[in-house]
């Protein structure tokens, strides 16, 4: 005793539901970018997730000197007012504004400058992966110090290497204890 007829599901996407799977509308993102620039912080990422009826808007901001709670609060107030005034955006949403956190990938030269002295895990475009201490960032090059590279090297020898930013697939700060 099974169902023998055709089975159809009809699902209507609203304008916002189809946009939700992609990103925030461009005019909202541009307004957030402008406000961040005026606040002397970088807009690292704006992420939209959750459901169409109650989306979650995540705004990640940072600067070379860090981000204060007051800065995040000011950006949150601006973005909240912006979303509330947009008639196409759902009235019920959650807004999170924060710094990206140490587990986020480094992608821009200023992020590398901020982390000089820290241990990084780097994957190159050629899929080579290694750890090294970031010594310096100049122009579009990183200077890293890698530890012992095999049995033939003395344990206290380190290898300094230069890496162009354009050859990096991903870079993460390694937490040291």
N, C-alpha and C positions, 0 to 999 in steps of 0.2 A: 504494500500500500504506500506508494510514493507519489510525489507530485509529478505529473506528466506534462503539464503545460509549460510554456515559456515563462521565465522569471525576469522581471524588469525592475530596476531601481531607478527612480527619477530623483535627481538631486539638483537643486537649483543653486548656483553660486551667485552670491551677491557681488557687487563691485568690490567691496572690501575683502571678501573671502578670497577672491582670485589674486588680489594684491598682497594679501597676507603671506602667501607662500613665497613671494619674491622679496619684498622689502618695503620700507616706508615710502610713501609718495615722495618724489624728488623735492618738491617745494618745502616739505617739512624737514627733510635731511639738510637741505641748503640753509634753512633758517637756524638749525642747530649748529651747523658748521660755523656760520657767521657769529653766533653768540659765543661759541667756544673760543674763536679767534679773538673776539673782544675781551674775553675773560683770561687771555694769555695761557690757554691750555690747548692741547691737541685733541681732536676728536679721533679716538682710536677706532671705535666701531659703534654702530647702532645696529642692534639685533631686534628683530620682531619675531616672537614665537607665541605659543599658546593657541587658544581658539579664536575664531572670528568674533564671537560674542564677547569675550573677555581676553583681549590680547595682553601680552607682557612685552613692554618696551624696555630694552636694556640699552643704556647709554654708557659707554666706557670712555673716560677722559684721563689724560695724563699730561705731565710736563716734565722737563728735565730736572726740576727741583721737587717733584711730588705734587700731590693734590690735597688740599685741605678739605675738611668737612664743610666749611663755609662755602667753598667753591662748588662742591657737589650740590649743596643745598640751593645755591643760586641758579645753577643750571637746571636742577630739578623743577624749581618754580617756573622758570622760563619755558621748559619743554611741556610741563603740565598745562600752563596757560595756552600754549600753542596748540596742543592736542584738543583741549577743551573748546577752542574757538573754531576748530575744523569740523564742519557739519558732516563730513563724510567719515570721520573717525568715530568708532564706537564710544559711547559716553562712559562705559564701564571698562576700565583697563588698569593694569598695574605698571607703574613706572619705577625702574631701578636705575639710579645714576651712581657710578662708582669708578674707582681706578681699576685698571685691568687685572691687577694681581700678579704675583710673581710667576704663576704657571702659564701665563699667556706668551705666545711667541713674540720675539723681537723682529720687527720688519723694517723699521726706519732708522736712519743714521742717528737721530737724536736719542732713540731708545738704547742703542749701543753705547753712545757717549754717557748716558745715565748709569750704565752698568760696568764702566771701566773698573777693573780690579776684581770682578766677580768671575766665577767659574761658569763657562757656557758649554752646553752640549750642542754641537753644530752638525747638521747634515747638509752636505754639498749636493749640487744638482746631479753629480755623478754617483750619488747614493753612498759616498764615503761618509762615515760618521765618526766623530771623535769629540773629546773634551779638551778644553784649554782655557787658561786664564786670560781674559781680555786685558791687554796692556795699554792699548791706544786705538783711537779712531781718528783717521785723517782722510779728508776728502771722502772717497768711496772705498777705502781700504780699512781692514781690521788688522791689528797686530796682536797675535795670540802667542802664548807660551804653552807648549805642550810638555807634559811630563816625560818620563823615561819611555823610550821607543823600542825597547827590545833588550835582549841579553847582552849585546855588544856595547851598550851605552852604560856609563857609570850611573849609579843611582841618583847622583846629585846634578846630572846634566839635564838641561832642558833645551827644547828646540823652539826657536822663535820662527813663526811663519806669518806671512801676509796673505790675507784672503780678500778678494774683491767682494763687495756686498752683492754684486750681481750673480755670484756663483753660489750663494747660499740658498738652499731650499727651505730650511727651518733652523731657528736658533732659540734655545731655551736657557734660562738661568737655572743652574743647578743649585739646589739648597744645600748648604754646608752646615754641619753641626760642630 
